[in-house]
Structures are given as structure tokens and as C-alpha cells.
């Protein structure tokens, strides 16, 4: 029996905003009797847009708020994946994406 990975995201990324906060809620269930998590799993990772490189978010627990500062690419989605592999090498992957939202007009404080 395959394990089950669950992942959901909430929050938004607004165009022209230098930062974002995305809350991730994730869980994994091992369904094979006697099986355990394989070493190094489960894994939570993210990437931007067309990037082929996933960055692992280590040492986090659910729910986790992913704070992103210094955003220069204001158009690409944020893609997240949560991978679970059990000791029998059965696996499941849950994914979620957060798209860039509406434009925030710049303001000047006097």
C-alpha cells in the first residue's frame, strides 16, 4: 500500500510586493503495516516558476509559514511539493502552487 502525502497552501503573493508569507499545511501517512518513513523523508521543497531546482525546507513542522523577502521576480508562481517514501520504497507526492496576485501600487509617505 502506498503512503499518502497531503499539502495545502494559503496566503498570497502580490505583484510589486517585496515579500510574501505563504502558510503550508502538510502531513504524511504510512499505510503499509510495519513500514516506516525512509531516511530523509518526508521532504518539503519549493521552487519558482520554470526553475528545475527544488530547494528543501528542512527542520519545519506543520503548519509552517514560508516568509520570502527580497522578491525580484514578481511574475513566477511558487511551487511546493511534499514527498513521502516508506521503508518499502513506496511513495507519494503532494503538490501545490501559489500564483502571483494583483498589483500593489507604490506609495509615498510624506
C-alpha positions in Angstrom: 0.0 0.0 0.0 1.3 3.4 -0.9 1.8 6.1 1.7 -0.3 9.3 1.5 1.1 12.8 1.3 -1.1 15.9 1.9 -0.2 19.5 1.2 -2.2 22.7 1.2 -1.1 26.4 0.9 -2.7 29.6 1.9 -1.6 33.2 1.6 -0.8 35.3 -1.4 2.0 36.8 -3.4 1.1 40.3 -4.6 2.7 41.7 -7.7 5.2 44.6 -6.8 5.4 43.4 -3.2 9.0 42.8 -1.9 7.9 40.0 0.4 5.3 37.3 0.8 4.1 34.9 3.5 2.7 31.5 2.5 1.4 29.1 5.1 1.9 25.4 4.3 0.0 22.6 6.0 1.2 19.1 5.3 1.0 15.6 6.6 2.0 12.1 5.7 0.6 8.7 6.5 2.4 5.3 6.1 -0.2 2.7 5.0 1.9 -0.4 4.8 1.8 -2.4 8.1 5.3 -2.4 9.6 6.7 0.2 7.3 8.3 3.4 8.5 9.5 6.6 6.9 12.6 6.1 4.7 15.6 8.0 6.0 15.5 11.7 4.8 11.7 11.6 4.2 9.2 13.2 4.3 10.6 16.2 2.4 9.1 19.6 1.8 10.5 21.6 -1.1 9.8 24.7 -3.2 10.8 26.3 -6.5 9.9 29.4 -8.5 8.3 29.3 -11.9 10.3 27.4 -14.6 13.2 26.6 -12.3 14.2 23.0 -12.4 15.9 23.2 -9.0 13.9 22.4 -5.9 15.0 23.9 -2.5 14.3 21.7 0.5 12.8 23.4 3.6 14.4 21.5 6.4 13.5 21.3 10.1 10.0 22.6 9.6 6.8 21.4 11.1 3.2 21.8 10.0 1.8 24.4 9.8 4.7 26.4 8.6 4.8 30.0 7.3 7.3 30.4 4.5 8.5 34.0 4.6 10.0 35.2 1.3 11.9 38.5 1.3 13.7 40.4 -1.4 11.5 39.2 -4.2 12.8 40.4 -7.6 10.9 38.0 -9.8 7.3 39.2 -9.4 5.7 37.1 -12.0 6.6 33.4 -11.3 4.4 31.1 -9.3 5.7 29.4 -6.1 5.5 25.7 -6.4 5.7 23.4 -3.4 5.9 19.6 -3.0 5.7 17.3 -0.1 7.3 13.8 -0.7 6.9 10.8 1.4 8.7 7.5 0.9 8.4 4.5 3.2 10.9 1.8 4.1 9.5 -0.4 1.2 10.3 2.4 -1.3 6.6 3.1 -1.9 6.0 6.8 -2.4 3.5 9.6 -2.8 4.0 13.3 -3.7 1.5 16.1 -3.0 1.9 19.5 -4.8 0.5 23.0 -4.5 1.2 26.2 -6.4 0.7 29.9 -5.4 0.3 32.3 -8.2 1.2 36.0 -8.2 -1.9 38.1 -7.5 -2.9 41.6 -8.2 -0.7 44.7 -8.5 0.1 46.8 -5.4 0.6 50.4 -6.5 3.7 52.1 -5.0 3.0 54.7 -2.4 5.0 57.6 -0.9 4.7 58.6 2.7 5.0 62.4 3.4 
